[in-house]
């Protein structure tokens, strides 16, 4: 399984089901269940399903604050040259986070099969 590095407070919002779009500067071809890694902790806090990746217009981005959690006043400018929404479903919060060994240079994805402790 691949693990996605996500900063606070976004990871908590995803795992609670409050945030269903992860905003990134590229598309993802990954589909299915991924692990959610809280940046800087070396731990997987849960899983979520990636079901779609779509490029957003300025208007879609601005009108979708209820999906991505970024306040409307911060949506006047696109965060990336090409802004994409990774559509997420079925979040699962682990009772206890799972530790892994973070590989050098990993900033977006971690291959959790190779990074087990």
N, CA, C and O atoms as CSV, one atom per row, in Angstrom:
chain,resi,resn,atom,element,x,y,z
A,1,UNK,N,N,0.845,-1.177,0.000
A,1,UNK,CA,C,0.000,0.000,0.000
A,1,UNK,C,C,0.891,1.243,0.000
A,1,UNK,O,O,1.956,1.261,0.618
A,2,UNK,N,N,0.439,2.267,-0.699
A,2,UNK,CA,C,1.126,3.558,-0.697
A,2,UNK,C,C,0.567,4.404,0.440
A,2,UNK,O,O,-0.606,4.296,0.796
A,3,UNK,N,N,1.420,5.238,0.995
A,3,UNK,CA,C,1.009,6.167,2.030
A,3,UNK,C,C,1.221,7.592,1.550
A,3,UNK,O,O,2.260,7.907,0.970
A,4,UNK,N,N,0.251,8.444,1.786
A,4,UNK,CA,C,0.307,9.849,1.395
A,4,UNK,C,C,0.645,10.699,2.618
A,4,UNK,O,O,0.011,10.574,3.666
A,5,UNK,N,N,1.639,11.555,2.476
A,5,UNK,CA,C,2.010,12.478,3.549
A,5,UNK,C,C,1.086,13.681,3.514
A,5,UNK,O,O,0.956,14.344,2.485
A,6,UNK,N,N,0.439,13.962,4.652
A,6,UNK,CA,C,-0.509,15.078,4.752
A,6,UNK,C,C,-0.233,15.808,6.063
A,6,UNK,O,O,-0.055,15.187,7.110
A,7,UNK,N,N,-0.200,17.129,5.986
A,7,UNK,CA,C,0.040,17.952,7.180
A,7,UNK,C,C,-1.239,18.123,7.984
A,7,UNK,O,O,-2.348,17.907,7.496
A,8,UNK,N,N,-1.037,18.528,9.263
A,8,UNK,CA,C,-2.168,18.937,10.095
A,8,UNK,C,C,-2.585,20.334,9.661
A,8,UNK,O,O,-1.706,21.082,9.233
A,9,UNK,N,N,-3.797,20.739,9.729
A,9,UNK,CA,C,-4.972,20.026,10.227
A,9,UNK,C,C,-5.670,19.182,9.158
A,9,UNK,O,O,-6.685,18.540,9.428
A,10,UNK,N,N,-5.108,19.190,7.934
A,10,UNK,CA,C,-5.785,18.534,6.805
A,10,UNK,C,C,-5.992,17.040,7.010
A,10,UNK,O,O,-7.054,16.516,6.676
A,11,UNK,N,N,-4.997,16.347,7.553
A,11,UNK,CA,C,-5.134,14.900,7.754
A,11,UNK,C,C,-6.281,14.595,8.719
A,11,UNK,O,O,-7.037,13.646,8.510
A,12,UNK,N,N,-6.408,15.393,9.765
A,12,UNK,CA,C,-7.488,15.169,10.731
A,12,UNK,C,C,-8.852,15.405,10.083
A,12,UNK,O,O,-9.815,14.693,10.369
A,13,UNK,N,N,-8.926,16.397,9.219
A,13,UNK,CA,C,-10.182,16.685,8.513
A,13,UNK,C,C,-10.544,15.559,7.541
A,13,UNK,O,O,-11.717,15.220,7.388
A,14,UNK,N,N,-9.534,14.984,6.888
A,14,UNK,CA,C,-9.794,13.852,5.981
A,14,UNK,C,C,-10.294,12.663,6.776
A,14,UNK,O,O,-11.299,12.050,6.419
A,15,UNK,N,N,-9.603,12.339,7.843
A,15,UNK,CA,C,-9.951,11.142,8.626
A,15,UNK,C,C,-11.297,11.269,9.336
A,15,UNK,O,O,-11.920,10.261,9.670
A,16,UNK,N,N,-11.747,12.504,9.570
A,16,UNK,CA,C,-13.063,12.694,10.191
A,16,UNK,C,C,-14.181,12.719,9.152
A,16,UNK,O,O,-15.358,12.737,9.511
A,17,UNK,N,N,-13.821,12.721,7.862
A,17,UNK,CA,C,-14.806,12.782,6.795
A,17,UNK,C,C,-15.228,14.190,6.429
A,17,UNK,O,O,-16.075,14.382,5.557
A,18,UNK,N,N,-14.642,15.173,7.090
A,18,UNK,CA,C,-14.977,16.578,6.866
A,18,UNK,C,C,-14.383,17.110,5.557
A,18,UNK,O,O,-14.946,18.017,4.943
A,19,UNK,N,N,-13.257,16.553,5.135
A,19,UNK,CA,C,-12.549,16.982,3.918
A,19,UNK,C,C,-12.526,15.808,2.939
A,19,UNK,O,O,-11.962,14.755,3.235
A,20,UNK,N,N,-13.146,15.996,1.768
A,20,UNK,CA,C,-13.222,14.903,0.792
A,20,UNK,C,C,-12.446,15.202,-0.483
A,20,UNK,O,O,-12.398,14.368,-1.387
A,21,UNK,N,N,-11.843,16.371,-0.566
A,21,UNK,CA,C,-10.946,16.710,-1.667
A,21,UNK,C,C,-9.585,17.072,-1.094
A,21,UNK,O,O,-9.493,17.932,-0.218
A,22,UNK,N,N,-8.539,16.434,-1.571
A,22,UNK,CA,C,-7.167,16.815,-1.242
A,22,UNK,C,C,-6.656,17.630,-2.423
A,22,UNK,O,O,-6.624,17.133,-3.549
A,23,UNK,N,N,-6.259,18.869,-2.181
A,23,UNK,CA,C,-5.816,19.763,-3.244
A,23,UNK,C,C,-4.313,19.607,-3.441
A,23,UNK,O,O,-3.522,19.760,-2.510
A,24,UNK,N,N,-3.944,19.295,-4.692
A,24,UNK,CA,C,-2.541,19.103,-5.044
A,24,UNK,C,C,-2.246,19.782,-6.373
A,24,UNK,O,O,-3.169,20.179,-7.085
A,25,UNK,N,N,-0.977,19.917,-6.712
A,25,UNK,CA,C,-0.553,20.575,-7.942
A,25,UNK,C,C,-0.394,19.640,-9.122
A,25,UNK,O,O,0.040,20.063,-10.193
A,26,UNK,N,N,-0.741,18.366,-8.941
A,26,UNK,CA,C,-0.673,17.385,-10.024
A,26,UNK,C,C,-1.826,16.405,-9.875
A,26,UNK,O,O,-2.430,16.283,-8.809
A,27,UNK,N,N,-2.114,15.716,-10.960
A,27,UNK,CA,C,-3.072,14.610,-10.897
A,27,UNK,C,C,-2.411,13.423,-10.215
A,27,UNK,O,O,-1.189,13.377,-10.078
A,28,UNK,N,N,-3.222,12.463,-9.788
A,28,UNK,CA,C,-2.710,11.171,-9.358
A,28,UNK,C,C,-3.429,10.090,-10.143
A,28,UNK,O,O,-4.629,10.183,-10.400
A,29,UNK,N,N,-2.679,9.063,-10.519
A,29,UNK,CA,C,-3.267,7.908,-11.200
A,29,UNK,C,C,-3.668,6.839,-10.192
A,29,UNK,O,O,-4.336,5.865,-10.539
A,30,UNK,N,N,-3.260,7.026,-8.951
A,30,UNK,CA,C,-3.574,6.038,-7.922
A,30,UNK,C,C,-5.067,6.020,-7.639
A,30,UNK,O,O,-5.714,7.064,-7.562
A,31,UNK,N,N,-5.602,4.814,-7.486
A,31,UNK,CA,C,-6.995,4.620,-7.105
A,31,UNK,C,C,-7.018,3.518,-6.055
A,31,UNK,O,O,-6.149,2.647,-6.024
A,32,UNK,N,N,-8.013,3.576,-5.210
A,32,UNK,CA,C,-8.143,2.570,-4.171
A,32,UNK,C,C,-7.641,3.082,-2.841
A,32,UNK,O,O,-7.452,4.283,-2.648
A,33,UNK,N,N,-7.428,2.156,-1.930
A,33,UNK,CA,C,-7.079,2.487,-0.549
A,33,UNK,C,C,-5.611,2.883,-0.423
A,33,UNK,O,O,-4.716,2.205,-0.928
A,34,UNK,N,N,-5.393,4.005,0.266
A,34,UNK,CA,C,-4.037,4.471,0.576
A,34,UNK,C,C,-3.952,4.739,2.075
A,34,UNK,O,O,-4.965,4.982,2.729
A,35,UNK,N,N,-2.741,4.694,2.609
A,35,UNK,CA,C,-2.503,5.075,3.995
A,35,UNK,C,C,-2.362,6.587,4.102
A,35,UNK,O,O,-1.922,7.246,3.159
A,36,UNK,N,N,-2.734,7.127,5.246
A,36,UNK,CA,C,-2.571,8.556,5.508
A,36,UNK,C,C,-1.526,8.741,6.605
A,36,UNK,O,O,-1.697,8.299,7.742
A,37,UNK,N,N,-0.451,9.402,6.230
A,37,UNK,CA,C,0.684,9.631,7.117
A,37,UNK,C,C,0.659,11.084,7.579
A,37,UNK,O,O,0.626,12.003,6.761
A,38,UNK,N,N,0.673,11.280,8.877
A,38,UNK,CA,C,0.757,12.655,9.402
A,38,UNK,C,C,2.207,13.105,9.279
A,38,UNK,O,O,3.100,12.526,9.897
A,39,UNK,N,N,2.434,14.143,8.475
A,39,UNK,CA,C,3.787,14.642,8.204
A,39,UNK,C,C,4.582,14.842,9.482
A,39,UNK,O,O,4.101,15.414,10.461
A,40,UNK,N,N,5.817,14.351,9.442
A,40,UNK,CA,C,6.739,14.554,10.548
A,40,UNK,C,C,6.607,13.596,11.706
A,40,UNK,O,O,7.344,13.721,12.684
A,41,UNK,N,N,5.680,12.626,11.633
A,41,UNK,CA,C,5.470,11.731,12.782
A,41,UNK,C,C,6.035,10.325,12.598
A,41,UNK,O,O,6.300,9.634,13.582
A,42,UNK,N,N,6.222,9.894,11.347
A,42,UNK,CA,C,6.649,8.513,11.109
A,42,UNK,C,C,5.549,7.514,11.419
A,42,UNK,O,O,5.827,6.356,11.729
A,43,UNK,N,N,4.293,7.960,11.335
A,43,UNK,CA,C,3.169,7.089,11.664
A,43,UNK,C,C,2.028,7.229,10.654
A,43,UNK,O,O,1.743,8.315,10.149
A,44,UNK,N,N,1.384,6.083,10.379
A,44,UNK,CA,C,0.205,6.034,9.531
A,44,UNK,C,C,-1.000,6.107,10.464
A,44,UNK,O,O,-1.135,5.287,11.372
A,45,UNK,N,N,-1.871,7.081,10.245
A,45,UNK,CA,C,-2.997,7.315,11.150
A,45,UNK,C,C,-4.315,6.716,10.680
A,45,UNK,O,O,-5.285,6.669,11.437
A,46,UNK,N,N,-4.351,6.254,9.426
A,46,UNK,CA,C,-5.569,5.656,8.904
A,46,UNK,C,C,-5.467,5.445,7.416
A,46,UNK,O,O,-4.382,5.512,6.837
A,47,UNK,N,N,-6.617,5.187,6.792
A,47,UNK,CA,C,-6.673,4.981,5.352
A,47,UNK,C,C,-7.837,5.772,4.756
A,47,UNK,O,O,-8.733,6.234,5.463
A,48,UNK,N,N,-7.790,5.909,3.447
A,48,UNK,CA,C,-8.872,6.537,2.692
A,48,UNK,C,C,-8.793,5.987,1.271
A,48,UNK,O,O,-7.733,5.543,0.829
A,49,UNK,N,N,-9.910,6.019,0.565
A,49,UNK,CA,C,-9.937,5.583,-0.832
A,49,UNK,C,C,-9.820,6.789,-1.749
A,49,UNK,O,O,-10.538,7.775,-1.584
A,50,UNK,N,N,-8.907,6.708,-2.721
A,50,UNK,CA,C,-8.819,7.716,-3.781
A,50,UNK,C,C,-9.690,7.205,-4.919
A,50,UNK,O,O,-9.444,6.128,-5.462
A,51,UNK,N,N,-10.721,7.990,-5.282
A,51,UNK,CA,C,-11.672,7.538,-6.298
A,51,UNK,C,C,-11.610,8.339,-7.594
A,51,UNK,O,O,-12.136,7.904,-8.619
A,52,UNK,N,N,-10.972,9.503,-7.555
A,52,UNK,CA,C,-10.911,10.347,-8.751
A,52,UNK,C,C,-9.839,11.401,-8.564
A,52,UNK,O,O,-9.472,11.742,-7.439
A,53,UNK,N,N,-9.340,11.915,-9.681
A,53,UNK,CA,C,-8.427,13.053,-9.692
A,53,UNK,C,C,-8.883,13.950,-10.827
A,53,UNK,O,O,-8.999,13.503,-11.969
A,54,UNK,N,N,-9.146,15.228,-10.516
A,54,UNK,CA,C,-9.654,16.130,-11.545
A,54,UNK,C,C,-9.060,17.516,-11.405
A,54,UNK,O,O,-8.838,18.007,-10.299
A,55,UNK,N,N,-8.804,18.138,-12.549
A,55,UNK,CA,C,-8.296,19.505,-12.548
A,55,UNK,C,C,-9.451,20.465,-12.273
A,55,UNK,O,O,-10.566,20.267,-12.755
A,56,UNK,N,N,-9.170,21.502,-11.495
A,56,UNK,CA,C,-10.198,22.455,-11.093
A,56,UNK,C,C,-10.032,23.789,-11.787
A,56,UNK,O,O,-8.914,24.245,-12.030
A,57,UNK,N,N,-11.155,24.411,-12.103
A,57,UNK,CA,C,-11.145,25.797,-12.548
A,57,UNK,C,C,-11.115,26.680,-11.299
A,57,UNK,O,O,-11.355,26.210,-10.187
A,58,UNK,N,N,-10.821,27.955,-11.499
A,58,UNK,CA,C,-10.824,28.905,-10.373
A,58,UNK,C,C,-12.188,28.916,-9.698
A,58,UNK,O,O,-12.271,28.925,-8.470
A,59,UNK,N,N,-13.255,28.916,-10.486
A,59,UNK,CA,C,-14.608,28.960,-9.931
A,59,UNK,C,C,-14.932,27.697,-9.136
A,59,UNK,O,O,-15.500,27.778,-8.047
A,60,UNK,N,N,-14.573,26.530,-9.678
A,60,UNK,CA,C,-14.814,25.273,-8.953
A,60,UNK,C,C,-14.068,25.263,-7.625
A,60,UNK,O,O,-14.618,24.867,-6.598
A,61,UNK,N,N,-12.818,25.700,-7.652
A,61,UNK,CA,C,-11.996,25.744,-6.442
A,61,UNK,C,C,-12.629,26.660,-5.397
A,61,UNK,O,O,-12.734,26.297,-4.225
A,62,UNK,N,N,-13.048,27.845,-5.826
A,62,UNK,CA,C,-13.625,28.833,-4.914
A,62,UNK,C,C,-14.951,28.361,-4.328
A,62,UNK,O,O,-15.233,28.600,-3.154
A,63,UNK,N,N,-15.764,27.693,-5.144
A,63,UNK,CA,C,-17.094,27.274,-4.701
A,63,UNK,C,C,-17.098,25.935,-3.953
A,63,UNK,O,O,-18.158,25.469,-3.532
A,64,UNK,N,N,-15.945,25.323,-3.786
A,64,UNK,CA,C,-15.888,23.983,-3.193
A,64,UNK,C,C,-15.207,23.948,-1.835
A,64,UNK,O,O,-14.636,22.927,-1.449
A,65,UNK,N,N,-15.264,25.061,-1.106
A,65,UNK,CA,C,-14.604,25.105,0.198
A,65,UNK,C,C,-15.146,24.036,1.143
A,65,UNK,O,O,-14.418,23.545,2.006
A,66,UNK,N,N,-16.417,23.674,0.985
A,66,UNK,CA,C,-17.015,22.648,1.839
A,66,UNK,C,C,-16.418,21.257,1.558
A,66,UNK,O,O,-16.582,20.340,2.363
A,67,UNK,N,N,-15.731,21.099,0.426
A,67,UNK,CA,C,-15.111,19.814,0.080
A,67,UNK,C,C,-13.625,19.761,0.423
A,67,UNK,O,O,-13.112,18.707,0.799
A,68,UNK,N,N,-12.928,20.899,0.296
A,68,UNK,CA,C,-11.478,20.890,0.550
A,68,UNK,C,C,-11.067,21.593,1.836
A,68,UNK,O,O,-9.926,21.444,2.272
A,69,UNK,N,N,-11.959,22.348,2.452
A,69,UNK,CA,C,-11.686,22.919,3.765
A,69,UNK,C,C,-10.884,24.200,3.788
A,69,UNK,O,O,-10.657,24.757,4.862
A,70,UNK,N,N,-10.447,24.684,2.642
A,70,UNK,CA,C,-9.686,25.931,2.609
A,70,UNK,C,C,-10.688,27.086,2.670
A,70,UNK,O,O,-11.633,27.114,1.883
A,71,UNK,N,N,-10.502,28.032,3.582
A,71,UNK,CA,C,-11.459,29.131,3.711
A,71,UNK,C,C,-11.628,29.899,2.401
A,71,UNK,O,O,-10.665,30.091,1.658
A,72,UNK,N,N,-12.853,30.334,2.126
A,72,UNK,CA,C,-13.169,31.015,0.868
A,72,UNK,C,C,-12.286,32.236,0.627
A,72,UNK,O,O,-11.907,32.511,-0.511
A,73,UNK,N,N,-11.959,32.966,1.687
A,73,UNK,CA,C,-11.117,34.152,1.516
A,73,UNK,C,C,-9.709,33.792,1.049
A,73,UNK,O,O,-9.004,34.642,0.504
A,74,UNK,N,N,-9.293,32.547,1.255
A,74,UNK,CA,C,-7.983,32.088,0.798
A,74,UNK,C,C,-8.047,31.439,-0.585
A,74,UNK,O,O,-7.036,30.934,-1.074
A,75,UNK,N,N,-9.211,31.446,-1.215
A,75,UNK,CA,C,-9.408,30.790,-2.510
A,75,UNK,C,C,-9.482,31.777,-3.667
A,75,UNK,O,O,-9.927,31.424,-4.759
A,76,UNK,N,N,-9.054,32.994,-3.437
A,76,UNK,CA,C,-9.101,33.993,-4.514
A,76,UNK,C,C,-8.061,33.704,-5.582
A,76,UNK,O,O,-8.237,34.061,-6.747
A,77,UNK,N,N,-6.981,33.057,-5.180
A,77,UNK,CA,C,-5.919,32.657,-6.104
A,77,UNK,C,C,-5.786,31.152,-6.066
A,77,UNK,O,O,-5.964,30.532,-5.018
A,78,UNK,N,N,-5.473,30.564,-7.206
A,78,UNK,CA,C,-5.234,29.122,-7.260
A,78,UNK,C,C,-3.907,28.835,-6.548
A,78,UNK,O,O,-2.950,29.590,-6.717
A,79,UNK,N,N,-3.834,27.776,-5.768
A,79,UNK,CA,C,-2.606,27.489,-5.038
A,79,UNK,C,C,-1.477,26.950,-5.916
A,79,UNK,O,O,-0.305,27.026,-5.548
A,80,UNK,N,N,-1.840,26.406,-7.084
A,80,UNK,CA,C,-0.855,25.826,-7.994
A,80,UNK,C,C,-1.158,26.285,-9.418
A,80,UNK,O,O,-2.284,26.679,-9.724
A,81,UNK,N,N,-0.161,26.233,-10.275
A,81,UNK,CA,C,-0.367,26.558,-11.684
A,81,UNK,C,C,-1.460,25.661,-12.261
A,81,UNK,O,O,-2.309,26.112,-13.031
A,82,UNK,N,N,-1.427,24.406,-11.883
A,82,UNK,CA,C,-2.445,23.426,-12.267
A,82,UNK,C,C,-2.975,22.834,-10.965
A,82,UNK,O,O,-2.282,22.055,-10.311
A,83,UNK,N,N,-4.186,23.192,-10.589
A,83,UNK,CA,C,-4.748,22.775,-9.308
A,83,UNK,C,C,-5.685,21.588,-9.508
A,83,UNK,O,O,-6.630,21.648,-10.294
A,84,UNK,N,N,-5.404,20.511,-8.781
A,84,UNK,CA,C,-6.177,19.275,-8.919
A,84,UNK,C,C,-6.806,18.885,-7.585
A,84,UNK,O,O,-6.246,19.120,-6.514
A,85,UNK,N,N,-7.980,18.285,-7.684
A,85,UNK,CA,C,-8.654,17.719,-6.508
A,85,UNK,C,C,-8.542,16.214,-6.583
A,85,UNK,O,O,-8.964,15.600,-7.563
A,86,UNK,N,N,-7.973,15.616,-5.545
A,86,UNK,CA,C,-7.971,14.164,-5.411
A,86,UNK,C,C,-9.201,13.848,-4.566
A,86,UNK,O,O,-9.271,14.223,-3.396
A,87,UNK,N,N,-10.159,13.164,-5.159
A,87,UNK,CA,C,-11.439,12.914,-4.505
A,87,UNK,C,C,-11.301,11.680,-3.606
A,87,UNK,O,O,-10.870,10.614,-4.043
A,88,UNK,N,N,-11.681,11.862,-2.335
A,88,UNK,CA,C,-11.479,10.851,-1.300
A,88,UNK,C,C,-12.803,10.371,-0.730
A,88,UNK,O,O,-13.759,11.137,-0.606
A,89,UNK,N,N,-12.842,9.066,-0.380
A,89,UNK,CA,C,-14.026,8.481,0.254
A,89,UNK,C,C,-13.583,7.450,1.288
A,89,UNK,O,O,-12.442,6.990,1.284
A,90,UNK,N,N,-14.503,7.107,2.160
A,90,UNK,CA,C,-14.343,6.002,3.118
A,90,UNK,C,C,-13.132,6.130,4.047
A,90,UNK,O,O,-12.321,5.207,4.124
A,91,UNK,N,N,-12.995,7.255,4.749
A,91,UNK,CA,C,-11.871,7.376,5.675
A,91,UNK,C,C,-12.004,6.411,6.858
A,91,UNK,O,O,-13.096,6.171,7.373
A,92,UNK,N,N,-10.867,5.874,7.262
A,92,UNK,CA,C,-10.807,4.983,8.428
A,92,UNK,C,C,-9.686,5.479,9.338
A,92,UNK,O,O,-8.523,5.505,8.936
A,93,UNK,N,N,-10.032,5.867,10.552
A,93,UNK,CA,C,-9.054,6.309,11.550
A,93,UNK,C,C,-8.646,5.105,12.383
A,93,UNK,O,O,-9.496,4.436,12.970
A,94,UNK,N,N,-7.349,4.827,12.436
A,94,UNK,CA,C,-6.858,3.714,13.252
A,94,UNK,C,C,-6.992,4.052,14.739
A,94,UNK,O,O,-6.849,5.206,15.142
A,95,UNK,N,N,-7.266,3.027,15.544
A,95,UNK,CA,C,-7.293,3.230,17.000
A,95,UNK,C,C,-5.911,3.632,17.498
A,95,UNK,O,O,-5.772,4.509,18.350
A,96,UNK,N,N,-4.896,2.976,16.952
A,96,UNK,CA,C,-3.503,3.289,17.279
A,96,UNK,C,C,-2.748,3.482,15.965
A,96,UNK,O,O,-2.839,2.630,15.080
A,97,UNK,N,N,-2.003,4.586,15.815
A,97,UNK,CA,C,-1.218,4.787,14.593
A,97,UNK,C,C,-0.175,3.672,14.421
A,97,UNK,O,O,0.299,3.091,15.397
A,98,UNK,N,N,0.167,3.390,13.163
A,98,UNK,CA,C,1.171,2.378,12.848
A,98,UNK,C,C,2.483,3.064,12.473
A,98,UNK,O,O,2.507,3.955,11.623
A,99,UNK,N,N,3.558,2.646,13.107
A,99,UNK,CA,C,4.872,3.231,12.830
A,99,UNK,C,C,5.451,2.648,11.541
A,99,UNK,O,O,5.184,1.499,11.189
A,100,UNK,N,N,6.234,3.446,10.856
A,100,UNK,CA,C,6.967,3.001,9.672
A,100,UNK,C,C,8.295,3.753,9.652
A,100,UNK,O,O,8.468,4.737,10.370
A,101,UNK,N,N,9.231,3.286,8.828
A,101,UNK,CA,C,10.515,3.949,8.667
A,101,UNK,C,C,10.436,4.845,7.441
A,101,UNK,O,O,10.243,4.370,6.322
A,102,UNK,N,N,10.586,6.132,7.660
A,102,UNK,CA,C,10.437,7.092,6.564
A,102,UNK,C,C,11.683,7.077,5.673
A,102,UNK,O,O,12.792,7.320,6.150
A,103,UNK,N,N,11.501,6.791,4.381
A,103,UNK,CA,C,12.660,6.778,3.480
A,103,UNK,C,C,13.147,8.194,3.159
A,103,UNK,O,O,12.346,9.124,3.060
A,104,UNK,N,N,14.433,8.345,3.002
A,104,UNK,CA,C,15.009,9.646,2.659
A,104,UNK,C,C,14.435,10.130,1.336
A,104,UNK,O,O,14.326,9.369,0.375
A,105,UNK,N,N,14.075,11.397,1.303
A,105,UNK,CA,C,13.598,12.013,0.072
A,105,UNK,C,C,12.112,11.887,-0.203
A,105,UNK,O,O,11.616,12.501,-1.148
A,106,UNK,N,N,11.383,11.112,0.588
A,106,UNK,CA,C,9.943,10.950,0.366
A,106,UNK,C,C,9.221,12.204,0.853
A,106,UNK,O,O,9.315,12.559,2.028
A,107,UNK,N,N,8.495,12.878,-0.053
A,107,UNK,CA,C,7.786,14.096,0.314
A,107,UNK,C,C,6.287,14.031,0.017
A,107,UNK,O,O,5.516,14.808,0.580
A,108,UNK,N,N,5.866,13.117,-0.857
A,108,UNK,CA,C,4.444,12.979,-1.157
A,108,UNK,C,C,3.976,11.563,-0.840
A,108,UNK,O,O,3.040,11.375,-0.063
A,109,UNK,N,N,4.625,10.572,-1.440
A,109,UNK,CA,C,4.229,9.167,-1.280
A,109,UNK,C,C,5.316,8.359,-0.592
A,109,UNK,O,O,6.506,8.644,-0.730
A,110,UNK,N,N,4.886,7.348,0.151
A,110,UNK,CA,C,5.775,6.370,0.765
A,110,UNK,C,C,5.244,4.989,0.416
A,110,UNK,O,O,4.047,4.735,0.547
A,111,UNK,N,N,6.125,4.091,-0.029
A,111,UNK,CA,C,5.732,2.695,-0.250
A,111,UNK,C,C,5.760,2.019,1.118
A,111,UNK,O,O,6.827,1.682,1.631
A,112,UNK,N,N,4.592,1.827,1.697
A,112,UNK,CA,C,4.506,1.315,3.073
A,112,UNK,C,C,4.922,-0.153,3.175
A,112,UNK,O,O,5.314,-0.610,4.249
A,113,UNK,N,N,4.841,-0.891,2.075
A,113,UNK,CA,C,5.293,-2.293,2.099
A,113,UNK,C,C,6.795,-2.354,2.356
A,113,UNK,O,O,7.270,-3.265,3.034
A,114,UNK,N,N,7.541,-1.399,1.823
A,114,UNK,CA,C,9.000,-1.368,1.979
A,114,UNK,C,C,9.421,-0.649,3.252
A,114,UNK,O,O,10.569,-0.773,3.677
A,115,UNK,N,N,8.515,0.099,3.865
A,115,UNK,CA,C,8.883,0.975,4.980
A,115,UNK,C,C,8.396,0.449,6.332
A,115,UNK,O,O,8.367,1.193,7.312
A,116,UNK,N,N,8.021,-0.813,6.387
A,116,UNK,CA,C,7.556,-1.378,7.679
A,116,UNK,C,C,8.684,-1.407,8.682
A,116,UNK,O,O,9.849,-1.590,8.329
A,117,UNK,N,N,8.321,-1.223,9.943
A,117,UNK,CA,C,9.322,-1.314,11.020
A,117,UNK,C,C,9.347,-2.701,11.567
A,117,UNK,O,O,10.120,-2.990,12.481
